[in-house]
Amino acid sequence: MLVGAGAMNATDEIMEVANILGAGVAKALLGKAVIPDDVPYCTGAIGLLGTKPSWDLMTECDTLLMVGSSFPYSEFLPKEGKAKGIQIDLDGRMLSIRYPMDVNLQGDSRDTLRELIPLLKRKEDRNWQEKIIKEIDHWWKVLDARAHNTADPINPQYVFWELSKRLPDNCILSADSGSTAAWFARDLKIRKGMMASLSGNLATMCPGMPYTIAAKFAYPDRMPIGLIGDGAMQMLGINGMITIEKYWKRWKDRRLMILVLNNHDLNMVTWEQRALVGDPKFDASQDLPDFPYAEYAKMLGLEGIKVENADDVPAALDEAMSCRKPVLVEAVTDPAVPMLPPHISVKQTKKFFESIFKGDSDAAHMVKQTYKDVWDGYFPSK
């Protein structure tokens, strides 16, 4: 199964269908909160920022049931003709445009699934789902190992891994575009009742801050958490902090957190240049000037916490979670930690090495960090 934002009101029905069919469930990024990540057959995100279990789920399945998703990257779906397809979508124009479906059902996700459930026959052979569950269990061990790899100064995966343990019930997560979206997609475990979103489809920059502010106004009794890279923070985020300062004293529940990954790099584009076209990092366009994000928050009368050492990350996040006013956590992270795709193609490998041979300014450190994460993919150990 592949579920998206259009299935947000159909969590129980999706889980019931998956249990009947013995299926695995992958999530489009906009559908991250559709089902909790602790569901054993939930493979997590799909796509370039997705998980290996989601890749395996799509490449090895014999039937695809897509619910409430317009996921546009068909290269991450089963090859045409390899799997039968069924799609449920409220918008008839979205049916069969990503994959040649055998059955198209136009309607609300929850209502349609409720009509479909009595017609389904329980699958007694659970080998497929059990295989998926084992792969997911292994994948979380991989992510654990990658999060605990040393970096210079802080591994961004570790920041998100530790944040995941501390997420308050019913919090609302908003991620910006860039490398933060990768760690949002993989390392944060959504629990039932949480909400999560980011820019869909075209990966527009700078939604993180306005989404976070909007979440506070829409759900004043819940804690919004914005996950923002330094590029987006400099484009719009520092202005958004002024808006937070203007309104926060009017809120009954004043909790709000902004996490800034300060790596002095437009990191996603830097890695795309390397892996997609074989170009080394172009320092003139990719390097970002330093900015005192935490001190800026304090200047506005908010809380600011800067963390520059991995050992200090847990305590910094604990302090942030205990704040009863808006807080900005500035984590100084390593831009050389790779956002490895769930499946590394020969072409991507070739382009990556081309970027090194062309003289990437961070080549040695980048190779070292990439080696660690690739190794963990096969032999995860904390």
C-alpha positions as a LaTeX table, in Angstrom:
\begin{tabular}{lrrr}
\hline
Residue & $x$ (\AA) & $y$ (\AA) & $z$ (\AA) \\
\hline
Met1 & 0.00 & 0.00 & 0.00 \\
Leu2 & 1.02 & 3.59 & $-0.64$ \\
Val3 & $-0.87$ & 6.24 & 1.33 \\
Gly4 & $-0.75$ & 10.01 & 1.16 \\
Ala5 & $-2.24$ & 13.16 & 2.63 \\
Gly6 & $-5.63$ & 12.35 & 1.15 \\
Ala7 & $-5.85$ & 9.38 & 3.51 \\
Met8 & $-5.25$ & 11.42 & 6.67 \\
Asn9 & $-8.73$ & 10.67 & 8.00 \\
Ala10 & $-8.53$ & 6.96 & 7.21 \\
Thr11 & $-5.86$ & 5.68 & 9.62 \\
Asp12 & $-7.94$ & 2.91 & 11.17 \\
Glu13 & $-9.30$ & 1.76 & 7.81 \\
Ile14 & $-5.82$ & 1.62 & 6.25 \\
Met15 & $-4.52$ & $-0.47$ & 9.12 \\
Glu16 & $-7.51$ & $-2.79$ & 8.89 \\
Val17 & $-7.01$ & $-3.28$ & 5.16 \\
Ala18 & $-3.28$ & $-3.91$ & 5.64 \\
Asn19 & $-4.04$ & $-6.52$ & 8.29 \\
Ile20 & $-6.59$ & $-8.26$ & 6.06 \\
Leu21 & $-4.31$ & $-8.30$ & 3.03 \\
Gly22 & $-1.04$ & $-8.96$ & 4.83 \\
Ala23 & 0.37 & $-5.82$ & 3.23 \\
Gly24 & 3.10 & $-3.35$ & 3.97 \\
Val25 & 2.31 & 0.38 & 4.02 \\
Ala26 & 4.61 & 3.05 & 2.59 \\
Lys27 & 3.91 & 6.75 & 3.06 \\
Ala28 & 4.33 & 9.70 & 0.71 \\
Leu29 & 6.05 & 12.56 & 2.53 \\
Leu30 & 2.82 & 14.56 & 2.86 \\
Gly31 & 1.23 & 11.46 & 4.37 \\
Lys32 & 3.84 & 10.93 & 7.09 \\
Ala33 & 1.21 & 11.21 & 9.84 \\
Val34 & $-1.34$ & 8.89 & 8.19 \\
Ile35 & $-0.26$ & 5.89 & 10.26 \\
Pro36 & 2.19 & 5.74 & 13.18 \\
Asp37 & 5.77 & 4.66 & 12.55 \\
Asp38 & 5.60 & 2.09 & 15.33 \\
Val39 & 3.15 & 0.00 & 13.29 \\
Pro40 & 5.36 & $-3.02$ & 12.46 \\
Tyr41 & 4.43 & $-3.19$ & 8.76 \\
Cys42 & 4.81 & 0.58 & 8.15 \\
Thr43 & 7.85 & 1.01 & 5.88 \\
Gly44 & 8.00 & 4.79 & 6.27 \\
Ala45 & 8.66 & 7.32 & 3.55 \\
Ile46 & 8.90 & 6.56 & $-0.15$ \\
Gly47 & 11.02 & 8.32 & $-2.77$ \\
Leu48 & 14.49 & 9.82 & $-2.92$ \\
Leu49 & 14.29 & 10.66 & 0.79 \\
Gly50 & 12.54 & 7.41 & 1.59 \\
Thr51 & 13.55 & 4.16 & 3.22 \\
Lys52 & 15.00 & 0.96 & 1.82 \\
Pro53 & 12.02 & $-1.09$ & 3.06 \\
Ser54 & 9.72 & 1.19 & 1.03 \\
Trp55 & 11.93 & 0.68 & $-2.02$ \\
Asp56 & 11.86 & $-3.09$ & $-1.54$ \\
Leu57 & 8.11 & $-3.01$ & $-0.94$ \\
Met58 & 7.51 & $-1.34$ & $-4.31$ \\
Thr59 & 10.02 & $-3.33$ & $-6.34$ \\
Glu60 & 8.92 & $-6.74$ & $-5.03$ \\
Cys61 & 5.13 & $-6.43$ & $-4.58$ \\
Asp62 & 2.60 & $-8.07$ & $-6.88$ \\
Thr63 & $-0.20$ & $-5.58$ & $-6.16$ \\
Leu64 & $-0.17$ & $-1.84$ & $-5.44$ \\
Leu65 & $-3.05$ & $-0.22$ & $-3.56$ \\
Met66 & $-2.61$ & 3.57 & $-3.64$ \\
Val67 & $-4.84$ & 5.58 & $-1.31$ \\
Gly68 & $-5.11$ & 9.37 & $-1.26$ \\
Ser69 & $-1.77$ & 10.08 & $-2.85$ \\
Ser70 & $-0.62$ & 11.91 & $-5.97$ \\
Phe71 & 2.99 & 10.81 & $-5.39$ \\
Pro72 & 4.64 & 12.06 & $-8.60$ \\
Tyr73 & 7.89 & 10.10 & $-8.81$ \\
Ser74 & 6.88 & 6.99 & $-10.71$ \\
Glu75 & 10.43 & 5.63 & $-10.75$ \\
Phe76 & 9.84 & 4.64 & $-7.12$ \\
Leu77 & 6.67 & 2.69 & $-7.94$ \\
Pro78 & 6.59 & $-0.87$ & $-9.31$ \\
Lys79 & 7.66 & $-1.26$ & $-12.92$ \\
Glu80 & 4.74 & $-1.12$ & $-15.30$ \\
Gly81 & 3.24 & $-4.54$ & $-15.82$ \\
Lys82 & 4.95 & $-6.07$ & $-12.78$ \\
Ala83 & 2.13 & $-5.37$ & $-10.33$ \\
Lys84 & $-1.62$ & $-5.00$ & $-10.47$ \\
Gly85 & $-2.85$ & $-1.58$ & $-9.41$ \\
Ile86 & $-5.83$ & $-0.21$ & $-7.49$ \\
Gln87 & $-6.16$ & 3.48 & $-6.71$ \\
Ile88 & $-8.52$ & 5.42 & $-4.47$ \\
Asp89 & $-8.65$ & 9.19 & $-4.87$ \\
Leu90 & $-11.21$ & 11.92 & $-4.33$ \\
Asp91 & $-10.08$ & 13.67 & $-7.53$ \\
Gly92 & $-10.84$ & 11.58 & $-10.61$ \\
Arg93 & $-8.20$ & 13.47 & $-12.57$ \\
Met94 & $-5.48$ & 11.88 & $-10.43$ \\
Leu95 & $-6.50$ & 8.29 & $-11.15$ \\
Ser96 & $-4.01$ & 6.22 & $-13.18$ \\
Ile97 & $-1.73$ & 9.14 & $-14.00$ \\
Arg98 & 1.21 & 7.78 & $-11.95$ \\
Tyr99 & 0.73 & 4.09 & $-12.61$ \\
Pro100 & $-1.52$ & 2.14 & $-15.01$ \\
Met101 & $-4.17$ & 0.99 & $-12.54$ \\
Asp102 & $-6.41$ & $-2.01$ & $-13.10$ \\
Val103 & $-9.14$ & $-0.59$ & $-10.86$ \\
Asn104 & $-9.83$ & 3.11 & $-10.21$ \\
Leu105 & $-12.12$ & 4.13 & $-7.35$ \\
Gln106 & $-13.11$ & 7.78 & $-7.07$ \\
Gly107 & $-14.18$ & 8.80 & $-3.60$ \\
Asp108 & $-13.17$ & 9.79 & $-0.09$ \\
Ser109 & $-10.44$ & 7.50 & 1.23 \\
Arg110 & $-12.16$ & 6.53 & 4.46 \\
Asp111 & $-15.62$ & 6.05 & 2.95 \\
Thr112 & $-14.28$ & 4.04 & 0.02 \\
Leu113 & $-12.15$ & 1.78 & 2.22 \\
Arg114 & $-15.13$ & 1.15 & 4.49 \\
Glu115 & $-17.12$ & 0.00 & 1.47 \\
Leu116 & $-14.20$ & $-2.11$ & 0.26 \\
Ile117 & $-13.33$ & $-3.88$ & 3.52 \\
Pro118 & $-16.33$ & $-6.28$ & 3.57 \\
Leu119 & $-15.37$ & $-7.40$ & 0.06 \\
Leu120 & $-11.80$ & $-8.33$ & 0.97 \\
Lys121 & $-10.70$ & $-11.86$ & 1.80 \\
Arg122 & $-8.16$ & $-12.29$ & 4.59 \\
Lys123 & $-4.83$ & $-13.53$ & 3.32 \\
Glu124 & $-3.72$ & $-16.51$ & 5.39 \\
Asp125 & $-0.16$ & $-16.65$ & 4.06 \\
Arg126 & 1.73 & $-14.01$ & 6.03 \\
Asn127 & 5.21 & $-14.64$ & 4.62 \\
Trp128 & 5.23 & $-11.40$ & 2.62 \\
Gln129 & 4.21 & $-9.19$ & 5.53 \\
Glu130 & 6.57 & $-10.99$ & 7.90 \\
Lys131 & 9.42 & $-10.38$ & 5.47 \\
Ile132 & 8.54 & $-6.68$ & 5.37 \\
Ile133 & 8.41 & $-6.49$ & 9.17 \\
Lys134 & 11.90 & $-8.01$ & 9.44 \\
Glu135 & 13.26 & $-5.52$ & 6.90 \\
Ile136 & 11.73 & $-2.61$ & 8.82 \\
Asp137 & 13.23 & $-3.84$ & 12.08 \\
His138 & 16.64 & $-4.02$ & 10.39 \\
Trp139 & 16.15 & $-0.55$ & 8.88 \\
Trp140 & 15.58 & 1.08 & 12.27 \\
Lys141 & 18.83 & $-0.49$ & 13.42 \\
Val142 & 20.54 & 1.01 & 10.37 \\
Leu143 & 19.19 & 4.47 & 11.20 \\
Asp144 & 20.24 & 4.06 & 14.83 \\
Ala145 & 23.77 & 3.20 & 13.75 \\
Arg146 & 23.96 & 6.07 & 11.26 \\
Ala147 & 22.68 & 8.54 & 13.83 \\
His148 & 25.47 & 7.58 & 16.22 \\
Asn149 & 28.30 & 7.94 & 13.71 \\
Thr150 & 30.76 & 10.64 & 14.69 \\
Ala151 & 30.76 & 13.82 & 12.60 \\
Asp152 & 32.31 & 17.28 & 12.63 \\
Pro153 & 30.93 & 18.72 & 14.81 \\
Ile154 & 27.44 & 17.12 & 15.09 \\
Asn155 & 25.75 & 14.46 & 13.00 \\
Pro156 & 22.36 & 15.93 & 11.94 \\
Gln157 & 20.85 & 12.46 & 12.01 \\
Tyr158 & 21.71 & 12.25 & 15.71 \\
Val159 & 19.90 & 15.53 & 16.43 \\
Phe160 & 16.72 & 14.21 & 14.80 \\
Trp161 & 17.11 & 10.76 & 16.38 \\
Glu162 & 17.27 & 12.30 & 19.86 \\
Leu163 & 14.47 & 14.75 & 19.05 \\
Ser164 & 12.25 & 11.83 & 18.03 \\
Lys165 & 12.49 & 10.37 & 21.54 \\
Arg166 & 11.30 & 13.64 & 23.03 \\
Leu167 & 8.43 & 14.59 & 20.74 \\
Pro168 & 5.42 & 15.60 & 22.87 \\
Asp169 & 2.09 & 13.90 & 22.32 \\
Asn170 & $-0.02$ & 15.59 & 19.65 \\
Cys171 & 2.82 & 17.84 & 18.50 \\
Ile172 & 2.75 & 19.33 & 15.00 \\
Leu173 & 5.92 & 18.96 & 12.92 \\
Ser174 & 6.75 & 21.27 & 10.03 \\
Ala175 & 9.85 & 20.61 & 7.95 \\
Asp176 & 11.49 & 22.89 & 5.46 \\
Ser177 & 12.90 & 21.82 & 2.13 \\
Gly178 & 16.52 & 20.73 & 2.05 \\
Ser179 & 18.47 & 18.21 & 4.10 \\
Thr180 & 16.08 & 18.73 & 7.02 \\
Ala181 & 13.39 & 17.06 & 4.92 \\
Ala182 & 15.54 & 13.91 & 4.67 \\
Trp183 & 15.98 & 13.55 & 8.42 \\
Phe184 & 12.30 & 14.47 & 8.97 \\
Ala185 & 11.32 & 11.71 & 6.55 \\
Arg186 & 13.49 & 9.00 & 8.08 \\
Asp187 & 14.53 & 9.64 & 11.66 \\
Leu188 & 11.38 & 11.02 & 13.29 \\
Lys189 & 8.94 & 8.38 & 14.51 \\
Ile190 & 5.39 & 9.65 & 14.23 \\
Arg191 & 2.97 & 8.52 & 16.95 \\
Lys192 & $-0.80$ & 8.48 & 16.75 \\
Gly193 & $-2.28$ & 11.93 & 17.20 \\
Met194 & 0.70 & 13.83 & 15.82 \\
Met195 & 0.56 & 15.94 & 12.68 \\
Ala196 & 3.35 & 16.54 & 10.18 \\
Ser197 & 3.81 & 18.36 & 6.91 \\
Leu198 & 6.25 & 20.05 & 4.57 \\
Ser199 & 6.31 & 21.44 & 1.05 \\
Gly200 & 5.02 & 18.77 & $-1.36$ \\
Asn201 & 5.82 & 18.06 & $-5.02$ \\
Leu202 & 8.18 & 20.88 & $-6.04$ \\
Ala203 & 10.06 & 21.24 & $-2.74$ \\
Thr204 & 9.45 & 24.97 & $-2.35$ \\
Met205 & 11.87 & 26.63 & 0.04 \\
Cys206 & 10.84 & 28.35 & 3.29 \\
Pro207 & 7.53 & 26.74 & 4.36 \\
Gly208 & 8.94 & 25.60 & 7.71 \\
Met209 & 8.55 & 28.84 & 9.62 \\
Pro210 & 5.11 & 29.95 & 8.33 \\
Tyr211 & 3.77 & 26.39 & 8.73 \\
Thr212 & 4.94 & 26.38 & 12.35 \\
Ile213 & 3.36 & 29.75 & 13.11 \\
Ala214 & 0.14 & 28.76 & 11.35 \\
Ala215 & 0.02 & 25.51 & 13.35 \\
Lys216 & 0.12 & 27.46 & 16.59 \\
Phe217 & $-2.78$ & 29.67 & 15.58 \\
Ala218 & $-4.82$ & 26.74 & 14.23 \\
Tyr219 & $-4.12$ & 24.45 & 17.22 \\
Pro220 & $-3.23$ & 26.77 & 20.14 \\
Asp221 & $-3.14$ & 23.95 & 22.73 \\
Arg222 & $-0.57$ & 21.89 & 20.81 \\
Met223 & 3.19 & 22.28 & 20.46 \\
Pro224 & 4.43 & 23.09 & 16.95 \\
Ile225 & 8.02 & 22.21 & 16.04 \\
Gly226 & 9.69 & 23.75 & 13.00 \\
Leu227 & 12.62 & 21.90 & 11.43 \\
Ile228 & 14.59 & 24.39 & 9.36 \\
Gly229 & 17.97 & 24.50 & 7.63 \\
Asp230 & 20.16 & 27.58 & 7.83 \\
Gly231 & 19.47 & 28.39 & 4.17 \\
Ala232 & 15.71 & 28.66 & 4.68 \\
Met233 & 16.26 & 30.34 & 8.03 \\
Gln234 & 18.25 & 33.13 & 6.39 \\
Met235 & 15.77 & 33.45 & 3.51 \\
Leu236 & 12.65 & 33.82 & 5.64 \\
Gly237 & 12.98 & 32.26 & 9.07 \\
Ile238 & 14.66 & 35.11 & 10.91 \\
Asn239 & 11.80 & 37.36 & 9.82 \\
Gly240 & 9.29 & 34.79 & 11.04 \\
Met241 & 10.87 & 34.95 & 14.49 \\
Ile242 & 9.73 & 38.57 & 14.69 \\
Thr243 & 6.16 & 37.39 & 14.08 \\
Ile244 & 6.50 & 34.84 & 16.88 \\
Glu245 & 7.79 & 37.56 & 19.20 \\
Lys246 & 4.78 & 39.72 & 18.33 \\
Tyr247 & 2.18 & 37.16 & 19.32 \\
Trp248 & 3.58 & 34.63 & 21.79 \\
Lys249 & 2.54 & 36.45 & 24.98 \\
Arg250 & $-1.10$ & 36.20 & 23.85 \\
Trp251 & $-0.97$ & 32.40 & 23.74 \\
Lys252 & $-2.30$ & 30.44 & 26.71 \\
Asp253 & 0.02 & 27.55 & 25.80 \\
Arg254 & 3.24 & 29.26 & 24.80 \\
Arg255 & 5.20 & 26.21 & 23.71 \\
Leu256 & 6.79 & 26.47 & 20.26 \\
Met257 & 10.15 & 25.17 & 19.09 \\
Ile258 & 12.31 & 25.99 & 16.10 \\
Leu259 & 15.23 & 23.66 & 15.36 \\
Val260 & 17.84 & 25.18 & 13.05 \\
Leu261 & 20.52 & 23.01 & 11.44 \\
Asn262 & 23.45 & 25.38 & 11.06 \\
Asn263 & 25.87 & 23.74 & 8.63 \\
His264 & 26.86 & 26.86 & 6.63 \\
Asp265 & 25.80 & 25.14 & 3.40 \\
Leu266 & 22.83 & 24.95 & 1.03 \\
Asn267 & 23.17 & 21.28 & 1.70 \\
Met268 & 20.54 & 19.57 & $-0.45$ \\
Val269 & 21.65 & 21.33 & $-3.63$ \\
Thr270 & 25.30 & 20.66 & $-2.81$ \\
Trp271 & 24.59 & 16.92 & $-2.63$ \\
Glu272 & 22.40 & 17.01 & $-5.74$ \\
Gln273 & 25.27 & 18.61 & $-7.66$ \\
Arg274 & 27.52 & 15.78 & $-6.57$ \\
Ala275 & 25.22 & 12.79 & $-7.01$ \\
Leu276 & 23.13 & 13.83 & $-10.01$ \\
Val277 & 25.52 & 15.71 & $-12.29$ \\
Gly278 & 28.97 & 14.86 & $-10.93$ \\
Asp279 & 29.93 & 18.43 & $-10.09$ \\
Pro280 & 31.92 & 19.28 & $-6.98$ \\
Lys281 & 30.48 & 21.70 & $-4.47$ \\
Phe282 & 30.51 & 25.23 & $-5.89$ \\
Asp283 & 31.61 & 27.07 & $-2.79$ \\
Ala284 & 30.73 & 30.54 & $-4.09$ \\
Ser285 & 27.03 & 29.73 & $-4.31$ \\
Gln286 & 26.70 & 27.06 & $-1.63$ \\
Asp287 & 28.54 & 28.49 & 1.38 \\
Leu288 & 26.36 & 30.46 & 3.78 \\
Pro289 & 27.52 & 33.23 & 6.09 \\
Asp290 & 27.31 & 32.47 & 9.78 \\
Phe291 & 24.45 & 33.96 & 11.76 \\
Pro292 & 23.87 & 33.84 & 15.55 \\
Tyr293 & 20.43 & 32.19 & 15.45 \\
Ala294 & 20.17 & 31.36 & 19.15 \\
Glu295 & 21.46 & 34.78 & 20.22 \\
Tyr296 & 19.02 & 36.42 & 17.81 \\
Ala297 & 16.15 & 34.57 & 19.50 \\
Lys298 & 17.34 & 35.83 & 22.87 \\
Met299 & 17.57 & 39.38 & 21.50 \\
Leu300 & 13.87 & 39.13 & 20.61 \\
Gly301 & 13.02 & 38.08 & 24.16 \\
Leu302 & 12.62 & 34.39 & 23.31 \\
Glu303 & 14.72 & 31.43 & 24.43 \\
Gly304 & 17.82 & 30.48 & 22.46 \\
Ile305 & 19.99 & 27.39 & 22.87 \\
Lys306 & 23.12 & 26.73 & 20.81 \\
Val307 & 24.67 & 23.27 & 20.77 \\
Glu308 & 28.07 & 22.63 & 19.17 \\
Asn309 & 28.97 & 19.24 & 20.65 \\
Ala310 & 27.17 & 15.93 & 20.14 \\
Asp311 & 27.40 & 15.10 & 23.85 \\
Asp312 & 25.33 & 18.20 & 24.62 \\
Val313 & 22.46 & 17.40 & 22.23 \\
Pro314 & 20.25 & 15.41 & 24.66 \\
Ala315 & 20.49 & 18.04 & 27.40 \\
Ala316 & 19.82 & 20.86 & 24.92 \\
Leu317 & 16.69 & 19.16 & 23.65 \\
Asp318 & 15.51 & 18.41 & 27.19 \\
Glu319 & 15.92 & 22.07 & 28.05 \\
Ala320 & 14.03 & 23.11 & 24.93 \\
Met321 & 11.14 & 20.78 & 25.71 \\
Ser322 & 10.83 & 22.22 & 29.21 \\
Cys323 & 10.59 & 25.83 & 28.00 \\
Arg324 & 7.25 & 27.52 & 28.51 \\
Lys325 & 7.91 & 30.15 & 25.85 \\
Pro326 & 9.06 & 29.89 & 22.23 \\
Val327 & 12.57 & 28.47 & 21.93 \\
Leu328 & 15.07 & 28.22 & 19.10 \\
Val329 & 17.63 & 25.42 & 19.19 \\
Glu330 & 20.65 & 26.02 & 16.97 \\
Ala331 & 22.56 & 22.82 & 16.23 \\
Val332 & 25.90 & 23.22 & 14.45 \\
Thr333 & 25.92 & 20.20 & 12.16 \\
Asp334 & 28.17 & 18.52 & 9.62 \\
Pro335 & 27.28 & 19.20 & 5.95 \\
Ala336 & 29.31 & 16.18 & 4.82 \\
Val337 & 26.82 & 13.65 & 6.23 \\
Pro338 & 25.15 & 12.17 & 3.13 \\
Met339 & 21.45 & 11.84 & 2.40 \\
Leu340 & 21.80 & 8.37 & 0.93 \\
Pro341 & 18.90 & 7.37 & $-1.34$ \\
Pro342 & 17.13 & 4.08 & $-0.55$ \\
His343 & 18.65 & 2.56 & $-3.68$ \\
Ile344 & 21.99 & 3.80 & $-4.99$ \\
Ser345 & 22.21 & 3.41 & $-8.75$ \\
Val346 & 25.38 & 2.87 & $-10.75$ \\
Lys347 & 24.88 & 6.29 & $-12.34$ \\
Gln348 & 24.65 & 8.01 & $-8.95$ \\
Thr349 & 27.79 & 6.24 & $-7.76$ \\
Lys350 & 29.65 & 7.28 & $-10.90$ \\
Lys351 & 28.59 & 10.92 & $-10.57$ \\
Phe352 & 29.54 & 10.97 & $-6.89$ \\
Phe353 & 33.10 & 9.87 & $-7.68$ \\
Glu354 & 33.29 & 12.31 & $-10.59$ \\
Ser355 & 32.59 & 15.15 & $-8.16$ \\
Ile356 & 35.46 & 13.96 & $-5.97$ \\
Phe357 & 37.93 & 13.70 & $-8.84$ \\
Lys358 & 36.96 & 17.18 & $-10.02$ \\
Gly359 & 38.18 & 18.58 & $-6.72$ \\
Asp360 & 35.34 & 18.90 & $-4.23$ \\
Ser361 & 36.47 & 21.20 & $-1.43$ \\
Asp362 & 35.25 & 18.73 & 1.21 \\
Ala363 & 36.17 & 15.52 & $-0.62$ \\
Ala364 & 38.12 & 13.65 & 2.07 \\
His365 & 35.64 & 14.27 & 4.88 \\
Met366 & 32.67 & 13.63 & 2.57 \\
Val367 & 34.06 & 10.23 & 1.52 \\
Lys368 & 34.69 & 9.32 & 5.16 \\
Gln369 & 31.13 & 10.14 & 6.25 \\
Thr370 & 29.60 & 8.42 & 3.23 \\
Tyr371 & 31.62 & 5.27 & 3.87 \\
Lys372 & 30.30 & 5.11 & 7.45 \\
Asp373 & 26.67 & 5.33 & 6.38 \\
Val374 & 27.04 & 2.88 & 3.50 \\
Trp375 & 28.74 & 0.40 & 5.84 \\
Asp376 & 25.92 & 0.75 & 8.36 \\
Gly377 & 23.45 & $-0.14$ & 5.64 \\
Tyr378 & 24.94 & $-3.63$ & 5.58 \\
Phe379 & 26.35 & $-4.00$ & 9.08 \\
Pro380 & 24.50 & $-1.75$ & 11.51 \\
Ser381 & 26.06 & $-1.53$ & 14.92 \\
Lys382 & 25.73 & 1.26 & 17.43 \\
\hline
\end{tabular}
